[in-house]
Amino acid sequence: MGHRLAELIEQYEVPGAALAYWHRGELHEFAAGVLNRDTGVEVTTDSLFQIGSVTKVWTATQLMILAEQGRLTLDTPVIELLPEFKVADPEVTRQVTVRHLLSHTSGIDGDLFLDTGRGDDCVERYLEACATLAQNHPLGATQSYCNSGFIIAGRIVERLTGQVWDQALREQILDPLGLTHTWTLPEDVIRFRAATGHVEGGATTPVWGLMRSCGPAGLINARPADVVAFGRSHLEGRLLKDPALMWEPQVAIPDPHALGSHWGVGWILDEWSGHKVVSHGGNTIGQHAMLWVVPDTGTVVAVSANGGHSGAFTHAVATELFAELDGLVVRPRLAPPAEPVRIDPARYTGVYERVGARITITDGGGELTLRMEATGALAALQEPQELALVPVDDVTFVARRPGDPDWLSAVFYELPDGSPYLHLGVRATPKKESA
């Protein structure tokens, strides 16, 4: 696989990548490319990459450890654990539960990236800022990816353990599993060979990582072998007595074509060739990671990349590797249909908006165009994009960024009360204005 990994990073213009997998009782590790195109330092199997939102499964596991200790349940209201907790909607403040946070069903606007400093109180201060967060959707009505919810979950960990999230992570997970190459803070990461992200065009990112306040949602840096060890712990019961509780479906994902069909507790759930697959992906500033676990076969795969067409790259790795190891057919990416689909463009046009993003759908003579603009703290790092939307059926569309081999999927749908939404990038975005 080492030679093939080198071929794939060249094909998908990825500067560097590392791969580890556990199969039939053996760990296999591979690396290719460079950590940083400016320095030319080569990737090795013990290099640390930012695993981004894969971190969320670790935070969910921390809370499940506390649940097994009787400190909380999935249905405990957040306000019982954090009496100072507040969001804009007072009913949500009273009713939102730990389960809502860990299954992305709280409806709380999820992309508040707020720098509250480098101090040990950064997550506590982030919680205070949540008081102004409005609802993306009514509590429990649908699934929408919520970084904010996992930072709130991290604050629950802090409150119940009496430690900052980073230290609680170490005592609950890292030390018990003997993970020597998993860290959260840059001053620790730089003691190792560490990857730098790369933006479109191949230049290194102007900022290395996210602010510390986002820790519980996405700040873990790790070598793939450590990520595999974490995945194995969920098969072997090393951290939890019953880790399979986290694999129980909590909500259907409105767009099942992107990452999976359902969300569990922390994990994304899917099925390949009749086998349950639990996974999670992560994207930070110019870096991307994936973790897959197949409970039936015991196979665990982790791969990280630092730029290029990294999503298409990791999908290609999974497609080839799982076919070879377990004979599984990975869900293919959705693509345009062979025959064009006729639609009424007026049904979809308008402005869809949530914290962190404004999406405008316009009609250009029967063909839809999607304009996506980042807003807030990350706006300076992401240029607005305009993409042509190609219908697959009357609610499902695909679009492709220039030069990207992969198609993105998007689903237009309504909540039970008839409110129109667009599901894109595992996020539900409400329609604010009609064309």
C-alpha positions as CSV (number, residue, x, y, z in Angstrom):
1,M,0.0,0.0,0.0
2,G,3.0,2.3,0.5
3,H,3.6,2.6,-3.2
4,R,-0.1,3.0,-4.0
5,L,-0.4,5.8,-1.3
6,A,2.4,7.7,-3.1
7,E,0.5,7.3,-6.4
8,L,-2.7,8.5,-4.9
9,I,-1.3,11.7,-3.3
10,E,0.1,12.6,-6.7
11,Q,-3.2,11.9,-8.5
12,Y,-5.1,14.0,-6.0
13,E,-2.5,16.8,-5.6
14,V,-2.1,16.1,-1.9
15,P,1.2,17.3,-0.5
16,G,1.5,14.6,2.1
17,A,-0.5,11.8,3.8
18,A,-0.2,9.1,6.4
19,L,-2.3,5.9,6.7
20,A,-2.7,3.3,9.4
21,Y,-5.0,0.3,9.6
22,W,-5.7,-2.6,11.9
23,H,-6.7,-5.8,10.2
24,R,-6.7,-9.4,11.5
25,G,-4.6,-8.6,14.5
26,E,-1.9,-6.5,12.8
27,L,-1.2,-2.8,12.5
28,H,0.0,-1.5,9.2
29,E,1.4,2.0,8.7
30,F,2.4,4.0,5.6
31,A,3.4,7.5,4.7
32,A,4.1,9.6,1.6
33,G,4.9,13.1,0.6
34,V,5.8,16.2,2.6
35,L,4.5,17.8,5.8
36,N,5.1,21.3,4.5
37,R,5.9,22.3,0.9
38,D,7.9,25.3,2.1
39,T,10.3,23.1,4.1
40,G,10.2,19.8,2.2
41,V,10.2,17.8,5.4
42,E,9.0,14.3,4.6
43,V,5.9,12.6,6.2
44,T,6.7,9.7,8.4
45,T,4.3,7.2,10.0
46,D,4.7,9.0,13.4
47,S,4.0,12.5,12.0
48,L,1.1,14.4,13.6
49,F,-1.8,15.7,11.5
50,Q,-4.7,17.7,12.6
51,I,-7.6,15.3,12.7
52,G,-10.2,18.1,13.0
53,S,-13.7,17.0,13.8
54,V,-12.7,13.3,14.3
55,T,-12.0,14.9,17.8
56,K,-15.8,15.0,18.3
57,V,-15.9,11.2,18.7
58,W,-13.3,11.5,21.5
59,T,-15.3,14.2,23.3
60,A,-18.5,12.1,22.9
61,T,-16.5,9.2,24.4
62,Q,-15.5,11.3,27.3
63,L,-19.1,12.0,28.1
64,M,-20.1,8.4,27.7
65,I,-17.3,7.4,30.2
66,L,-18.9,9.9,32.7
67,A,-22.3,8.5,31.9
68,E,-21.1,5.0,32.7
69,Q,-19.9,6.4,36.0
70,G,-23.4,7.7,36.7
71,R,-22.5,11.3,36.4
72,L,-25.1,12.1,33.7
73,T,-27.3,10.4,31.1
74,L,-27.8,11.2,27.4
75,D,-31.2,12.7,28.3
76,T,-29.9,14.9,31.1
77,P,-30.7,18.6,30.3
78,V,-27.5,20.6,29.7
79,I,-28.7,23.2,32.2
80,E,-28.7,20.7,35.0
81,L,-25.0,20.1,34.4
82,L,-24.2,23.8,33.5
83,P,-26.6,26.0,35.3
84,E,-25.1,29.1,33.7
85,F,-25.7,27.7,30.2
86,K,-27.9,29.9,27.9
87,V,-28.7,30.3,24.2
88,A,-31.0,32.8,22.6
89,D,-34.2,30.6,22.8
90,P,-35.2,30.2,26.4
91,E,-37.1,27.0,25.7
92,V,-34.0,25.4,24.1
93,T,-32.0,26.6,27.0
94,R,-34.3,24.6,29.3
95,Q,-34.8,21.5,27.2
96,V,-31.7,20.8,25.2
97,T,-30.0,17.6,26.3
98,V,-26.6,15.9,26.1
99,R,-28.1,13.6,23.4
100,H,-29.1,16.6,21.3
101,L,-25.5,17.9,21.5
102,L,-23.9,14.6,20.6
103,S,-26.2,13.8,17.7
104,H,-26.2,17.3,16.1
105,T,-30.0,17.7,16.7
106,S,-30.0,20.7,19.1
107,G,-30.6,23.2,16.3
108,I,-28.2,25.6,17.9
109,D,-26.3,27.6,15.2
110,G,-23.2,25.5,15.1
111,D,-20.4,27.5,13.4
112,L,-19.4,30.1,16.0
113,F,-15.6,30.1,15.7
114,L,-14.7,32.5,18.5
115,D,-11.2,33.1,19.9
116,T,-11.6,33.4,23.6
117,G,-7.9,33.4,24.3
118,R,-5.3,30.8,25.2
119,G,-6.1,30.6,28.9
120,D,-7.5,27.5,30.6
121,D,-10.8,29.4,30.8
122,C,-11.2,29.5,27.0
123,V,-14.0,26.9,26.8
124,E,-15.8,28.5,29.8
125,R,-15.6,31.9,28.1
126,Y,-16.9,30.3,24.9
127,L,-19.9,29.0,26.8
128,E,-20.8,32.5,27.9
129,A,-20.8,33.7,24.2
130,C,-23.4,31.0,23.3
131,A,-26.0,33.1,25.0
132,T,-26.7,34.9,21.7
133,L,-26.8,31.8,19.5
134,A,-30.1,31.5,17.7
135,Q,-31.7,28.3,16.3
136,N,-30.9,26.9,12.9
137,H,-34.0,24.7,13.4
138,P,-36.4,23.7,16.2
139,L,-34.9,21.5,18.8
140,G,-34.8,17.9,17.6
141,A,-36.5,18.6,14.3
142,T,-33.6,17.6,12.0
143,Q,-29.8,17.1,11.9
144,S,-27.4,20.0,11.4
145,Y,-23.7,19.8,12.1
146,C,-23.0,21.7,15.3
147,N,-19.5,22.6,16.4
148,S,-20.9,24.8,19.1
149,G,-22.7,21.9,20.6
150,F,-19.5,19.9,21.0
151,I,-17.7,22.8,22.6
152,I,-20.6,23.0,25.1
153,A,-20.2,19.2,25.6
154,G,-16.5,19.8,26.3
155,R,-17.5,22.3,29.0
156,I,-19.6,19.6,30.6
157,V,-16.5,17.4,30.7
158,E,-14.6,20.2,32.4
159,R,-17.4,20.8,35.0
160,L,-17.7,17.1,35.9
161,T,-14.0,16.3,36.0
162,G,-12.8,19.6,37.5
163,Q,-10.1,19.7,34.8
164,V,-9.6,21.7,31.5
165,W,-10.8,19.7,28.5
166,D,-7.2,18.9,27.3
167,Q,-6.2,17.4,30.6
168,A,-9.4,15.5,31.0
169,L,-8.9,14.0,27.6
170,R,-5.4,12.8,28.6
171,E,-6.6,11.2,31.8
172,Q,-9.8,9.7,30.4
173,I,-8.5,8.4,27.0
174,L,-4.9,9.2,26.0
175,D,-3.1,7.8,29.0
176,P,-5.3,4.7,29.4
177,L,-4.7,3.8,25.8
178,G,-1.0,4.6,25.9
179,L,-1.3,7.2,23.1
180,T,2.1,9.0,22.9
181,H,1.5,10.8,19.7
182,T,-1.8,12.6,20.4
183,W,-1.8,16.2,21.5
184,T,-4.0,19.3,21.4
185,L,-1.8,22.4,22.0
186,P,0.7,23.7,19.4
187,E,3.5,23.9,22.0
188,D,3.2,20.1,22.4
189,V,2.7,19.3,18.8
190,I,5.9,21.1,17.7
191,R,7.9,18.6,19.7
192,F,7.0,16.1,16.9
193,R,7.0,16.0,13.1
194,A,3.8,18.0,12.4
195,A,1.9,18.7,9.2
196,T,1.0,22.1,8.0
197,G,-2.2,22.6,5.9
198,H,-2.2,23.8,2.3
199,V,-4.8,25.9,0.5
200,E,-6.0,25.7,-3.1
201,G,-3.0,26.2,-5.3
202,G,-0.7,24.4,-2.9
203,A,0.5,27.3,-0.8
204,T,0.8,26.7,3.0
205,T,-2.1,28.1,5.1
206,P,-1.7,31.6,6.6
207,V,-2.8,30.2,9.9
208,W,-1.7,26.8,11.3
209,G,-4.6,25.9,13.4
210,L,-7.9,26.8,15.0
211,M,-8.3,28.8,18.2
212,R,-8.0,26.8,21.5
213,S,-11.7,27.4,22.4
214,C,-12.6,25.0,19.7
215,G,-10.7,22.2,21.4
216,P,-13.6,19.7,22.1
217,A,-14.9,20.1,18.6
218,G,-11.7,19.7,16.6
219,L,-8.2,20.4,18.0
220,I,-6.6,16.9,18.3
221,N,-3.4,16.3,16.5
222,A,-2.3,12.7,16.1
223,R,-0.5,10.1,14.1
224,P,-2.9,7.7,12.3
225,A,-1.7,4.7,14.4
226,D,-3.0,6.5,17.6
227,V,-6.3,7.2,15.9
228,V,-6.6,3.5,14.9
229,A,-5.9,2.6,18.6
230,F,-8.7,4.9,19.6
231,G,-11.0,3.2,17.1
232,R,-10.0,-0.2,18.3
233,S,-10.9,0.7,21.8
234,H,-14.5,1.0,20.7
235,L,-14.4,-2.6,19.4
236,E,-12.5,-4.0,22.4
237,G,-14.3,-2.2,25.3
238,R,-11.2,-0.7,26.6
239,L,-12.7,2.7,27.5
240,L,-16.4,1.9,27.7
241,K,-18.3,-1.2,28.9
242,D,-20.8,-0.9,26.0
243,P,-19.3,1.2,23.2
244,A,-22.0,-0.1,20.8
245,L,-24.5,2.3,22.5
246,M,-22.7,5.0,20.5
247,W,-23.6,3.2,17.3
248,E,-27.3,3.3,17.8
249,P,-29.0,5.6,15.2
250,Q,-30.2,8.9,16.7
251,V,-31.3,10.8,13.6
252,A,-31.4,10.3,9.8
253,I,-29.1,12.6,7.9
254,P,-31.2,14.6,5.3
255,D,-28.4,14.2,2.8
256,P,-27.4,10.6,3.0
257,H,-25.0,10.8,0.1
258,A,-22.2,12.7,1.8
259,L,-20.9,10.9,4.8
260,G,-23.5,8.4,5.9
261,S,-27.2,7.6,6.4
262,H,-27.6,8.4,10.2
263,W,-25.9,10.0,13.1
264,G,-25.3,8.0,16.3
265,V,-23.8,9.3,19.5
266,G,-20.8,11.1,18.1
267,W,-20.3,8.6,15.3
268,I,-21.6,8.8,11.7
269,L,-23.3,5.5,10.7
270,D,-23.6,3.8,7.3
271,E,-23.8,0.4,5.7
272,W,-21.4,-1.0,3.1
273,S,-22.2,-4.4,1.5
274,G,-24.5,-5.3,4.4
275,H,-21.9,-4.4,7.1
276,K,-22.3,-1.6,9.6
277,V,-19.6,1.1,9.3
278,V,-19.0,3.8,12.0
279,S,-16.9,6.7,11.0
280,H,-16.1,10.4,11.3
281,G,-14.2,12.9,9.2
282,G,-12.4,16.1,10.1
283,N,-11.4,19.2,8.2
284,T,-9.4,22.1,9.7
285,I,-7.4,24.8,8.0
286,G,-5.9,22.9,5.0
287,Q,-6.0,19.5,6.7
288,H,-8.3,16.5,6.4
289,A,-8.7,13.2,8.2
290,M,-11.0,10.1,8.2
291,L,-11.5,7.3,10.7
292,W,-13.6,4.2,9.8
293,V,-14.4,1.2,12.0
294,V,-16.1,-1.9,10.7
295,P,-17.4,-3.8,13.8
296,D,-18.2,-7.1,12.0
297,T,-14.7,-7.5,10.6
298,G,-12.7,-5.6,13.3
299,T,-11.0,-3.5,10.6
300,V,-10.1,0.1,11.6
301,V,-8.6,2.6,9.2
302,A,-7.3,6.1,9.8
303,V,-5.9,8.4,7.1
304,S,-4.8,12.0,7.2
305,A,-3.8,14.5,4.5
306,N,-2.6,18.1,4.4
307,G,-4.2,19.7,1.3
308,G,-5.1,19.1,-2.3
309,H,-8.2,17.2,-3.2
310,S,-8.1,15.6,0.2
311,G,-11.7,14.5,0.4
312,A,-11.5,12.7,-3.0
313,F,-8.2,11.2,-1.9
314,T,-9.4,9.7,1.4
315,H,-12.5,8.3,-0.4
316,A,-10.2,6.7,-3.0
317,V,-8.1,5.2,-0.2
318,A,-11.1,3.8,1.5
319,T,-12.6,2.4,-1.7
320,E,-9.4,0.5,-2.6
321,L,-8.5,-0.6,0.9
322,F,-11.8,-1.9,2.1
323,A,-12.3,-3.8,-1.1
324,E,-8.9,-5.5,-0.6
325,L,-9.2,-6.1,3.1
326,D,-12.9,-7.0,3.7
327,G,-14.4,-7.2,0.2
328,L,-16.6,-4.2,1.0
329,V,-18.0,-1.8,-1.6
330,V,-17.7,1.8,-0.2
331,R,-20.7,4.0,-1.0
332,P,-19.7,5.9,-4.2
333,R,-20.0,9.6,-4.5
334,L,-23.2,10.9,-6.0
335,A,-22.8,12.2,-9.6
336,P,-25.0,13.7,-12.3
337,P,-27.6,11.3,-13.8
338,A,-27.1,10.0,-17.3
339,E,-30.3,11.8,-18.5
340,P,-31.0,15.4,-17.5
341,V,-33.7,16.0,-14.9
342,R,-36.2,18.8,-15.5
343,I,-36.9,21.1,-12.5
344,D,-38.8,24.3,-11.7
345,P,-35.9,26.7,-10.6
346,A,-38.3,29.0,-8.7
347,R,-38.8,26.3,-6.1
348,Y,-35.2,26.5,-4.9
349,T,-34.0,30.1,-5.5
350,G,-33.4,32.5,-2.6
351,V,-31.1,33.1,0.3
352,Y,-30.3,30.4,2.9
353,E,-28.4,31.6,5.9
354,R,-27.0,30.4,9.2
355,V,-24.1,31.5,11.5
356,G,-20.9,31.2,9.4
357,A,-22.5,30.9,6.0
358,R,-24.7,32.6,3.5
359,I,-25.9,30.6,0.5
360,T,-27.6,32.2,-2.4
361,I,-29.4,30.2,-5.1
362,T,-30.1,32.0,-8.4
363,D,-31.7,31.0,-11.6
364,G,-29.7,31.6,-14.8
365,G,-32.2,30.7,-17.5
366,G,-33.3,27.4,-16.1
367,E,-29.9,26.5,-14.5
368,L,-29.3,27.0,-10.8
369,T,-26.1,28.6,-9.4
370,L,-25.1,28.3,-5.8
371,R,-23.0,31.0,-4.3
372,M,-21.5,30.2,-0.9
373,E,-19.9,32.9,1.3
374,A,-18.2,32.2,4.6
375,T,-19.1,34.8,7.3
376,G,-17.7,35.4,10.7
377,A,-14.2,34.5,12.0
378,L,-13.3,32.2,9.1
379,A,-14.4,34.5,6.3
380,A,-10.9,35.8,5.6
381,L,-9.7,32.3,5.0
382,Q,-12.4,31.2,2.5
383,E,-13.1,33.0,-0.7
384,P,-16.7,33.0,-1.9
385,Q,-17.5,30.2,-4.4
386,E,-20.0,29.9,-7.2
387,L,-21.0,26.5,-8.4
388,A,-23.5,25.2,-10.9
389,L,-26.1,22.9,-9.4
390,V,-27.0,19.8,-11.4
391,P,-30.3,18.1,-10.5
392,V,-30.2,14.4,-9.7
393,D,-33.9,14.3,-8.8
394,D,-36.5,16.9,-7.6
395,V,-34.7,17.5,-4.3
396,T,-31.2,16.2,-4.8
397,F,-28.5,18.2,-6.6
398,V,-24.7,17.9,-7.1
399,A,-22.1,20.5,-7.7
400,R,-18.4,20.5,-8.3
401,R,-15.6,23.0,-7.5
402,P,-13.3,23.9,-10.4
403,G,-10.6,21.2,-10.8
404,D,-12.1,19.0,-8.1
405,P,-12.7,15.4,-9.1
406,D,-15.5,14.9,-6.5
407,W,-19.1,16.1,-6.7
408,L,-20.7,17.6,-3.6
409,S,-24.3,16.7,-2.9
410,A,-27.1,19.0,-1.6
411,V,-30.7,18.2,-0.6
412,F,-33.6,20.6,-0.5
413,Y,-36.2,19.5,2.0
414,E,-38.9,20.8,4.4
415,L,-39.3,20.3,8.2
416,P,-42.6,18.9,9.4
417,D,-43.9,22.4,9.8
418,G,-43.2,23.1,6.1
419,S,-40.1,25.3,6.6
420,P,-37.8,25.1,3.6
421,Y,-34.2,24.0,4.2
422,L,-31.0,23.2,2.2
423,H,-28.8,20.4,3.5
424,L,-25.2,20.9,2.3
425,G,-22.0,19.9,4.0
426,V,-24.0,18.0,6.7
427,R,-25.5,21.3,7.8
428,A,-29.1,22.4,7.6
429,T,-29.5,25.9,6.4
430,P,-32.9,27.6,6.6
431,K,-34.3,29.7,3.8
432,K,-34.4,33.3,4.8
433,E,-35.4,35.1,1.6
434,S,-37.2,34.0,-1.6
435,A,-36.0,35.2,-4.9
